């Protein structure tokens, strides 16, 4: 409104009609209150609120950018650690195979020669030498199996399909229920880091199955689906409530998801109590589709039921 002097002001008023005894309108009574100071205070508070919102948005944006940088740095670190782990596994496996296995082979040969050189009348010495031969042969077998678990040379030499078959065969030895492997339209030129990633995920999944779902059949499927490799591992174990265990360890699952991400893929896990667990991994075949980031060590790479330890 405008005062007589021409200055504008904010106001609030109440107008009441005035009627006579016959209810005829005789006029109006108006009570007006000058709200200029209250309106100015409201505008000041609104300006302060806007400034606070802008400041908060700036802080949130700055914090978000810092968190994004930290997340990328952590992912890069995780990739480097996985790559370093794979390199170390490969080095130890090679030393076990090329050094310790060869020494054990020499020891076995010498024990055999010693056994043959013992006189026929020293049966106790011959029996002891024979026991030592068998012991060394068993130890050599354990070293070979350990070397294979650390880094299977078959993966580099014969490819992912053959390496998975061998992994399934070894896993089947300790189980009564069947472990099925189905392969569909696998390309011949799977990249080394992709092959190692899928192998490690399958290896970790079977390890978790042996711990948490030791009974019941296991189904593994690997194939080319529309330009991406898909690995599915399903067990019929007890399953679990994914929401209930979220945030309580589960480094096995995290490492498998990170391995898949480092080669541009993804890993999902579906499980319910009493309904088993399904791991679904998808990795693009084209290297152009993969995430830019540290190479997880060619050839690197690890759920059925999750390892919470």
C-alpha atoms as a printed R data frame, in Angstrom:
    type eleno elety resid chain resno       x        y       z
1   ATOM     1    CA   UNK     A     1   0.000    0.000   0.000
2   ATOM     2    CA   UNK     A     2   1.010    3.677  -0.287
3   ATOM     3    CA   UNK     A     3   1.052    6.250   2.462
4   ATOM     4    CA   UNK     A     4  -0.128    9.824   1.987
5   ATOM     5    CA   UNK     A     5   3.466   10.894   1.569
6   ATOM     6    CA   UNK     A     6   3.887    8.447  -1.330
7   ATOM     7    CA   UNK     A     7   5.998    5.806   0.440
8   ATOM     8    CA   UNK     A     8   5.035    2.182   0.022
9   ATOM     9    CA   UNK     A     9   4.517   -0.176   2.926
10  ATOM    10    CA   UNK     A    10   3.369   -3.727   3.594
11  ATOM    11    CA   UNK     A    11   0.134   -4.058   5.504
12  ATOM    12    CA   UNK     A    12  -2.379   -6.551   6.821
13  ATOM    13    CA   UNK     A    13  -5.988   -5.644   7.457
14  ATOM    14    CA   UNK     A    14  -9.382   -6.992   8.469
15  ATOM    15    CA   UNK     A    15 -12.552   -5.475   6.983
16  ATOM    16    CA   UNK     A    16 -15.884   -5.967   8.770
17  ATOM    17    CA   UNK     A    17 -19.284   -4.971   7.277
18  ATOM    18    CA   UNK     A    18 -21.535   -2.768   9.487
19  ATOM    19    CA   UNK     A    19 -25.302   -3.365   9.275
20  ATOM    20    CA   UNK     A    20 -28.283   -1.693  10.907
21  ATOM    21    CA   UNK     A    21 -31.144   -3.362  12.774
22  ATOM    22    CA   UNK     A    22 -32.778   -4.302   9.477
23  ATOM    23    CA   UNK     A    23 -29.529   -5.938   8.331
24  ATOM    24    CA   UNK     A    24 -28.956   -3.258   5.752
25  ATOM    25    CA   UNK     A    25 -25.325   -2.550   4.915
26  ATOM    26    CA   UNK     A    26 -24.389    0.835   6.351
27  ATOM    27    CA   UNK     A    27 -20.605    0.755   5.820
28  ATOM    28    CA   UNK     A    28 -17.369   -0.958   6.683
29  ATOM    29    CA   UNK     A    29 -14.954   -0.954   9.572
30  ATOM    30    CA   UNK     A    30 -11.332   -1.591   8.619
31  ATOM    31    CA   UNK     A    31  -8.445   -2.305  10.979
32  ATOM    32    CA   UNK     A    32  -5.047   -2.042   9.248
33  ATOM    33    CA   UNK     A    33  -1.679   -3.036  10.625
34  ATOM    34    CA   UNK     A    34   1.659   -1.889   9.219
35  ATOM    35    CA   UNK     A    35   3.676   -5.074   8.517
36  ATOM    36    CA   UNK     A    36   6.689   -3.411   6.922
37  ATOM    37    CA   UNK     A    37   9.128   -4.340   9.693
38  ATOM    38    CA   UNK     A    38   7.849   -7.909   9.899
39  ATOM    39    CA   UNK     A    39   8.059   -8.270   6.095
40  ATOM    40    CA   UNK     A    40  11.589   -6.874   6.085
41  ATOM    41    CA   UNK     A    41  12.572   -9.364   8.787
42  ATOM    42    CA   UNK     A    42  11.053  -12.210   6.756
43  ATOM    43    CA   UNK     A    43  12.925  -11.123   3.627
44  ATOM    44    CA   UNK     A    44  16.153  -10.941   5.623
45  ATOM    45    CA   UNK     A    45  15.586  -14.437   7.003
46  ATOM    46    CA   UNK     A    46  14.839  -15.729   3.491
47  ATOM    47    CA   UNK     A    47  18.036  -14.171   2.156
48  ATOM    48    CA   UNK     A    48  19.958  -15.810   4.981
49  ATOM    49    CA   UNK     A    49  18.318  -19.159   4.212
50  ATOM    50    CA   UNK     A    50  19.246  -18.825   0.527
51  ATOM    51    CA   UNK     A    51  22.845  -18.043   1.438
52  ATOM    52    CA   UNK     A    52  22.924  -21.034   3.796
53  ATOM    53    CA   UNK     A    53  21.492  -23.302   1.078
54  ATOM    54    CA   UNK     A    54  24.050  -22.055  -1.435
55  ATOM    55    CA   UNK     A    55  26.846  -22.555   1.077
56  ATOM    56    CA   UNK     A    56  25.576  -26.072   1.922
57  ATOM    57    CA   UNK     A    57  25.251  -26.971  -1.778
58  ATOM    58    CA   UNK     A    58  28.809  -25.770  -2.364
59  ATOM    59    CA   UNK     A    59  30.073  -27.803   0.588
60  ATOM    60    CA   UNK     A    60  28.148  -30.894  -0.530
61  ATOM    61    CA   UNK     A    61  29.438  -30.544  -4.075
62  ATOM    62    CA   UNK     A    62  32.999  -30.097  -2.831
63  ATOM    63    CA   UNK     A    63  32.662  -33.079  -0.490
64  ATOM    64    CA   UNK     A    64  31.126  -35.180  -3.268
65  ATOM    65    CA   UNK     A    65  33.983  -34.367  -5.607
66  ATOM    66    CA   UNK     A    66  36.492  -35.237  -2.895
67  ATOM    67    CA   UNK     A    67  34.682  -38.528  -2.212
68  ATOM    68    CA   UNK     A    68  34.646  -39.337  -5.933
69  ATOM    69    CA   UNK     A    69  38.377  -38.731  -6.123
70  ATOM    70    CA   UNK     A    70  38.929  -40.871  -3.038
71  ATOM    71    CA   UNK     A    71  36.753  -43.639  -4.466
72  ATOM    72    CA   UNK     A    72  38.679  -43.657  -7.723
73  ATOM    73    CA   UNK     A    73  41.970  -43.667  -5.830
74  ATOM    74    CA   UNK     A    74  40.768  -46.595  -3.705
75  ATOM    75    CA   UNK     A    75  39.673  -48.463  -6.823
76  ATOM    76    CA   UNK     A    76  43.028  -47.812  -8.428
77  ATOM    77    CA   UNK     A    77  44.709  -49.056  -5.251
78  ATOM    78    CA   UNK     A    78  42.495  -52.154  -5.217
79  ATOM    79    CA   UNK     A    79  43.410  -52.855  -8.832
80  ATOM    80    CA   UNK     A    80  47.095  -52.456  -8.043
81  ATOM    81    CA   UNK     A    81  46.800  -54.747  -5.029
82  ATOM    82    CA   UNK     A    82  44.974  -57.416  -7.021
83  ATOM    83    CA   UNK     A    83  47.570  -57.141  -9.747
84  ATOM    84    CA   UNK     A    84  50.424  -57.358  -7.248
85  ATOM    85    CA   UNK     A    85  48.750  -60.342  -5.611
86  ATOM    86    CA   UNK     A    86  48.469  -62.133  -8.947
87  ATOM    87    CA   UNK     A    87  52.082  -61.371  -9.828
88  ATOM    88    CA   UNK     A    88  53.212  -62.715  -6.456
89  ATOM    89    CA   UNK     A    89  51.087  -65.843  -6.865
90  ATOM    90    CA   UNK     A    90  52.596  -66.422 -10.294
91  ATOM    91    CA   UNK     A    91  56.129  -65.931  -8.944
92  ATOM    92    CA   UNK     A    92  55.643  -68.299  -6.005
93  ATOM    93    CA   UNK     A    93  53.947  -70.894  -8.223
94  ATOM    94    CA   UNK     A    94  56.862  -70.736 -10.652
95  ATOM    95    CA   UNK     A    95  59.400  -71.134  -7.840
96  ATOM    96    CA   UNK     A    96  57.481  -74.088  -6.431
97  ATOM    97    CA   UNK     A    97  57.321  -75.737  -9.838
98  ATOM    98    CA   UNK     A    98  60.779  -74.900 -11.149
99  ATOM    99    CA   UNK     A    99  62.787  -75.085  -7.937
100 ATOM   100    CA   UNK     A   100  61.194  -77.029  -5.105
101 ATOM   101    CA   UNK     A   101  59.507  -79.600  -7.363
102 ATOM   102    CA   UNK     A   102  62.807  -80.249  -9.141
103 ATOM   103    CA   UNK     A   103  64.635  -80.696  -5.849
104 ATOM   104    CA   UNK     A   104  62.008  -83.137  -4.664
105 ATOM   105    CA   UNK     A   105  62.338  -85.022  -7.952
106 ATOM   106    CA   UNK     A   106  66.116  -85.290  -7.438
107 ATOM   107    CA   UNK     A   107  65.539  -86.450  -3.869
108 ATOM   108    CA   UNK     A   108  63.082  -89.116  -5.063
109 ATOM   109    CA   UNK     A   109  65.599  -90.359  -7.631
110 ATOM   110    CA   UNK     A   110  68.366  -90.595  -5.043
111 ATOM   111    CA   UNK     A   111  66.107  -92.393  -2.603
112 ATOM   112    CA   UNK     A   112  65.194  -94.871  -5.321
113 ATOM   113    CA   UNK     A   113  68.889  -95.405  -6.096
114 ATOM   114    CA   UNK     A   114  69.620  -95.843  -2.387
115 ATOM   115    CA   UNK     A   115  66.814  -98.378  -2.116
116 ATOM   116    CA   UNK     A   116  68.221 -100.374  -5.018
117 ATOM   117    CA   UNK     A   117  71.751 -100.214  -3.592
118 ATOM   118    CA   UNK     A   118  70.802 -101.610  -0.196
119 ATOM   119    CA   UNK     A   119  71.724 -105.262   0.366
120 ATOM   120    CA   UNK     A   120  68.915 -107.776   0.154
121 ATOM   121    CA   UNK     A   121  69.355 -108.858   3.735
122 ATOM   122    CA   UNK     A   122  68.646 -105.358   5.131
123 ATOM   123    CA   UNK     A   123  64.874 -105.493   4.831
124 ATOM   124    CA   UNK     A   124  64.266 -102.858   7.517
125 ATOM   125    CA   UNK     A   125  66.489 -100.331   5.713
126 ATOM   126    CA   UNK     A   126  64.822 -101.149   2.400
127 ATOM   127    CA   UNK     A   127  61.376 -100.669   3.936
128 ATOM   128    CA   UNK     A   128  62.429  -97.331   5.412
129 ATOM   129    CA   UNK     A   129  63.813  -96.165   2.070
130 ATOM   130    CA   UNK     A   130  60.585  -97.227   0.371
131 ATOM   131    CA   UNK     A   131  58.529  -95.276   2.933
132 ATOM   132    CA   UNK     A   132  60.704  -92.224   2.317
133 ATOM   133    CA   UNK     A   133  60.201  -92.591  -1.434
134 ATOM   134    CA   UNK     A   134  56.423  -92.656  -0.991
135 ATOM   135    CA   UNK     A   135  56.557  -89.723   1.410
136 ATOM   136    CA   UNK     A   136  58.617  -87.619  -1.003
137 ATOM   137    CA   UNK     A   137  56.299  -88.577  -3.875
138 ATOM   138    CA   UNK     A   138  53.282  -87.420  -1.829
139 ATOM   139    CA   UNK     A   139  55.055  -84.215  -0.874
140 ATOM   140    CA   UNK     A   140  55.896  -83.549  -4.529
141 ATOM   141    CA   UNK     A   141  52.217  -84.041  -5.410
142 ATOM   142    CA   UNK     A   142  51.162  -81.550  -2.734
143 ATOM   143    CA   UNK     A   143  53.673  -79.007  -4.037
144 ATOM   144    CA   UNK     A   144  52.282  -79.425  -7.558
145 ATOM   145    CA   UNK     A   145  48.718  -78.951  -6.311
146 ATOM   146    CA   UNK     A   146  49.739  -75.885  -4.301
147 ATOM   147    CA   UNK     A   147  51.495  -74.425  -7.337
148 ATOM   148    CA   UNK     A   148  48.402  -75.054  -9.433
149 ATOM   149    CA   UNK     A   149  46.122  -73.354  -6.897
150 ATOM   150    CA   UNK     A   150  48.383  -70.335  -6.708
151 ATOM   151    CA   UNK     A   151  48.532  -69.880 -10.473
152 ATOM   152    CA   UNK     A   152  47.435  -72.581 -12.909
153 ATOM   153    CA   UNK     A   153  49.826  -72.655 -15.837
154 ATOM   154    CA   UNK     A   154  47.102  -74.444 -17.767
155 ATOM   155    CA   UNK     A   155  45.221  -71.134 -17.884
156 ATOM   156    CA   UNK     A   156  48.089  -69.482 -19.776
157 ATOM   157    CA   UNK     A   157  48.868  -72.508 -21.940
158 ATOM   158    CA   UNK     A   158  45.431  -73.948 -22.847
159 ATOM   159    CA   UNK     A   159  42.932  -71.202 -22.049
160 ATOM   160    CA   UNK     A   160  39.975  -70.527 -19.804
161 ATOM   161    CA   UNK     A   161  37.722  -73.410 -20.880
162 ATOM   162    CA   UNK     A   162  40.307  -76.114 -20.187
163 ATOM   163    CA   UNK     A   163  41.379  -74.459 -16.921
164 ATOM   164    CA   UNK     A   164  37.765  -74.342 -15.700
165 ATOM   165    CA   UNK     A   165  37.259  -77.998 -16.587
166 ATOM   166    CA   UNK     A   166  40.323  -78.908 -14.547
167 ATOM   167    CA   UNK     A   167  39.113  -76.742 -11.655
168 ATOM   168    CA   UNK     A   168  35.713  -78.462 -11.699
169 ATOM   169    CA   UNK     A   169  37.314  -81.920 -11.873
170 ATOM   170    CA   UNK     A   170  39.499  -81.177  -8.856
171 ATOM   171    CA   UNK     A   171  36.503  -79.799  -6.950
172 ATOM   172    CA   UNK     A   172  34.371  -82.833  -7.840
173 ATOM   173    CA   UNK     A   173  36.863  -85.200  -6.201
174 ATOM   174    CA   UNK     A   174  35.793  -84.106  -2.715
175 ATOM   175    CA   UNK     A   175  32.030  -84.095  -3.418
176 ATOM   176    CA   UNK     A   176  29.366  -86.763  -3.865
177 ATOM   177    CA   UNK     A   177  26.890  -84.423  -5.568
178 ATOM   178    CA   UNK     A   178  27.535  -83.529  -9.228
179 ATOM   179    CA   UNK     A   179  29.286  -80.350 -10.312
180 ATOM   180    CA   UNK     A   180  28.165  -79.535 -13.849
181 ATOM   181    CA   UNK     A   181  30.013  -77.272 -16.282
182 ATOM   182    CA   UNK     A   182  28.308  -76.057 -19.470
183 ATOM   183    CA   UNK     A   183  30.143  -74.067 -22.146
184 ATOM   184    CA   UNK     A   184  28.412  -72.199 -24.994
185 ATOM   185    CA   UNK     A   185  29.960  -70.460 -28.006
186 ATOM   186    CA   UNK     A   186  33.223  -69.591 -26.300
187 ATOM   187    CA   UNK     A   187  35.578  -67.507 -28.466
188 ATOM   188    CA   UNK     A   188  39.135  -68.694 -28.979
189 ATOM   189    CA   UNK     A   189  40.794  -65.352 -28.214
190 ATOM   190    CA   UNK     A   190  39.689  -64.463 -24.674
191 ATOM   191    CA   UNK     A   191  41.969  -61.773 -23.257
192 ATOM   192    CA   UNK     A   192  44.371  -62.982 -20.585
193 ATOM   193    CA   UNK     A   193  43.131  -60.633 -17.857
194 ATOM   194    CA   UNK     A   194  39.493  -61.507 -18.624
195 ATOM   195    CA   UNK     A   195  40.225  -65.241 -18.524
196 ATOM   196    CA   UNK     A   196  42.120  -64.909 -15.258
197 ATOM   197    CA   UNK     A   197  39.352  -62.784 -13.719
198 ATOM   198    CA   UNK     A   198  36.646  -65.333 -14.518
199 ATOM   199    CA   UNK     A   199  38.862  -68.197 -13.346
200 ATOM   200    CA   UNK     A   200  39.587  -66.505 -10.020
201 ATOM   201    CA   UNK     A   201  35.900  -65.727  -9.482
202 ATOM   202    CA   UNK     A   202  34.996  -69.360 -10.164
203 ATOM   203    CA   UNK     A   203  37.792  -70.507  -7.863
204 ATOM   204    CA   UNK     A   204  36.610  -68.254  -5.028
205 ATOM   205    CA   UNK     A   205  32.991  -69.293  -5.569
206 ATOM   206    CA   UNK     A   206  33.822  -72.997  -5.342
207 ATOM   207    CA   UNK     A   207  35.916  -72.368  -2.260
208 ATOM   208    CA   UNK     A   208  32.944  -70.648  -0.613
209 ATOM   209    CA   UNK     A   209  30.621  -73.465  -1.688
210 ATOM   210    CA   UNK     A   210  32.885  -76.006  -0.028
211 ATOM   211    CA   UNK     A   211  32.660  -73.983   3.204
212 ATOM   212    CA   UNK     A   212  28.988  -72.987   3.227
213 ATOM   213    CA   UNK     A   213  27.141  -75.332   0.834
214 ATOM   214    CA   UNK     A   214  28.980  -78.632   1.047
215 ATOM   215    CA   UNK     A   215  25.938  -80.665  -0.003
216 ATOM   216    CA   UNK     A   216  23.797  -80.475  -3.118
217 ATOM   217    CA   UNK     A   217  24.648  -80.123  -6.819
218 ATOM   218    CA   UNK     A   218  26.507  -77.165  -8.298
219 ATOM   219    CA   UNK     A   219  25.888  -75.720 -11.755
220 ATOM   220    CA   UNK     A   220  28.439  -73.621 -13.678
221 ATOM   221    CA   UNK     A   221  27.706  -72.041 -17.059
222 ATOM   222    CA   UNK     A   222  30.060  -70.039 -19.269
223 ATOM   223    CA   UNK     A   223  29.218  -68.626 -22.657
224 ATOM   224    CA   UNK     A   224  29.199  -65.726 -25.094
225 ATOM   225    CA   UNK     A   225  26.005  -63.683 -24.872
226 ATOM   226    CA   UNK     A   226  25.778  -60.722 -27.209
227 ATOM   227    CA   UNK     A   227  29.417  -59.707 -27.125
228 ATOM   228    CA   UNK     A   228  30.037  -60.379 -23.462
229 ATOM   229    CA   UNK     A   229  31.173  -63.408 -21.511
230 ATOM   230    CA   UNK     A   230  28.689  -64.571 -18.887
231 ATOM   231    CA   UNK     A   231  29.696  -66.826 -16.028
232 ATOM   232    CA   UNK     A   232  26.962  -68.234 -13.779
233 ATOM   233    CA   UNK     A   233  27.649  -70.291 -10.672
234 ATOM   234    CA   UNK     A   234  24.670  -71.696  -8.791
235 ATOM   235    CA   UNK     A   235  24.532  -73.924  -5.733
236 ATOM   236    CA   UNK     A   236  21.614  -75.483  -3.877
237 ATOM   237    CA   UNK     A   237  22.981  -74.763  -0.435
238 ATOM   238    CA   UNK     A   238  21.280  -73.049   2.525
239 ATOM   239    CA   UNK     A   239  21.477  -69.574   0.990
240 ATOM   240    CA   UNK     A   240  21.416  -66.438   3.118
241 ATOM   241    CA   UNK     A   241  19.704  -63.090   3.616
242 ATOM   242    CA   UNK     A   242  21.801  -60.646   1.611
243 ATOM   243    CA   UNK     A   243  20.483  -57.610   3.512
244 ATOM   244    CA   UNK     A   244  21.246  -59.234   6.865
245 ATOM   245    CA   UNK     A   245  24.931  -59.797   6.083
246 ATOM   246    CA   UNK     A   246  25.518  -56.539   4.210
247 ATOM   247    CA   UNK     A   247  28.250  -54.512   5.858
248 ATOM   248    CA   UNK     A   248  29.526  -57.454   7.941
249 ATOM   249    CA   UNK     A   249  32.720  -58.478   6.235
250 ATOM   250    CA   UNK     A   250  32.234  -60.444   3.050
251 ATOM   251    CA   UNK     A   251  35.629  -59.571   1.566
252 ATOM   252    CA   UNK     A   252  35.309  -62.500  -0.828
253 ATOM   253    CA   UNK     A   253  32.288  -60.914  -2.479
254 ATOM   254    CA   UNK     A   254  33.901  -57.474  -2.552
255 ATOM   255    CA   UNK     A   255  37.084  -58.806  -4.150
256 ATOM   256    CA   UNK     A   256  35.108  -60.689  -6.805
257 ATOM   257    CA   UNK     A   257  33.048  -57.596  -7.618
258 ATOM   258    CA   UNK     A   258  36.221  -55.519  -7.853
259 ATOM   259    CA   UNK     A   259  37.902  -58.071 -10.117
260 ATOM   260    CA   UNK     A   260  34.917  -57.986 -12.465
261 ATOM   261    CA   UNK     A   261  34.849  -54.183 -12.450
262 ATOM   262    CA   UNK     A   262  38.538  -53.917 -13.303
263 ATOM   263    CA   UNK     A   263  37.935  -55.699 -16.615
264 ATOM   264    CA   UNK     A   264  34.838  -53.615 -17.350
265 ATOM   265    CA   UNK     A   265  32.367  -56.196 -16.093
266 ATOM   266    CA   UNK     A   266  29.872  -56.596 -13.280
267 ATOM   267    CA   UNK     A   267  28.996  -59.212 -10.686
268 ATOM   268    CA   UNK     A   268  25.615  -59.726  -9.064
269 ATOM   269    CA   UNK     A   269  24.667  -62.115  -6.292
270 ATOM   270    CA   UNK     A   270  21.196  -63.503  -5.626
271 ATOM   271    CA   UNK     A   271  20.400  -65.591  -2.565
272 ATOM   272    CA   UNK     A   272  17.589  -66.351  -0.150
273 ATOM   273    CA   UNK     A   273  17.549  -68.557   2.927
274 ATOM   274    CA   UNK     A   274  16.820  -72.100   1.861
275 ATOM   275    CA   UNK     A   275  17.071  -71.340  -1.876
276 ATOM   276    CA   UNK     A   276  20.803  -71.487  -2.577
277 ATOM   277    CA   UNK     A   277  22.956  -68.802  -4.143
278 ATOM   278    CA   UNK     A   278  23.561  -67.659  -7.714
279 ATOM   279    CA   UNK     A   279  26.582  -65.664  -8.878
280 ATOM   280    CA   UNK     A   280  26.190  -63.915 -12.228
281 ATOM   281    CA   UNK     A   281  29.269  -62.350 -13.849
282 ATOM   282    CA   UNK     A   282  29.263  -60.428 -17.129
283 ATOM   283    CA   UNK     A   283  32.441  -59.200 -18.804
284 ATOM   284    CA   UNK     A   284  32.591  -57.505 -22.229
285 ATOM   285    CA   UNK     A   285  34.675  -59.253 -24.869
286 ATOM   286    CA   UNK     A   286  35.707  -56.017 -26.565
287 ATOM   287    CA   UNK     A   287  38.614  -54.314 -24.763
288 ATOM   288    CA   UNK     A   288  37.167  -50.915 -25.759
289 ATOM   289    CA   UNK     A   289  34.238  -51.557 -23.387
290 ATOM   290    CA   UNK     A   290  36.385  -52.196 -20.351
291 ATOM   291    CA   UNK     A   291  37.016  -49.766 -17.541
292 ATOM   292    CA   UNK     A   292  40.098  -47.649 -17.813
293 ATOM   293    CA   UNK     A   293  42.152  -48.511 -14.799
294 ATOM   294    CA   UNK     A   294  44.997  -50.600 -13.529
295 ATOM   295    CA   UNK     A   295  45.461  -53.944 -15.217
296 ATOM   296    CA   UNK     A   296  44.640  -56.514 -12.544
297 ATOM   297    CA   UNK     A   297  47.784  -58.340 -13.534
298 ATOM   298    CA   UNK     A   298  47.546  -60.349 -16.615
299 ATOM   299    CA   UNK     A   299  46.581  -62.976 -16.127
300 ATOM   300    CA   UNK     A   300  45.051  -62.229 -12.651
301 ATOM   301    CA   UNK     A   301  41.692  -62.170 -11.133
302 ATOM   302    CA   UNK     A   302  37.700  -64.410  -7.298
303 ATOM   303    CA   UNK     A   303  30.762  -66.123  -4.736
304 ATOM   304    CA   UNK     A   304  28.313  -68.661  -4.311
305 ATOM   305    CA   UNK     A   305  27.622  -68.467  -0.619
306 ATOM   306    CA   UNK     A   306  29.719  -65.583   0.701
307 ATOM   307    CA   UNK     A   307  32.805  -65.922   2.804
308 ATOM   308    CA   UNK     A   308  32.147  -63.747   5.815
309 ATOM   309    CA   UNK     A   309  35.556  -64.424   7.309
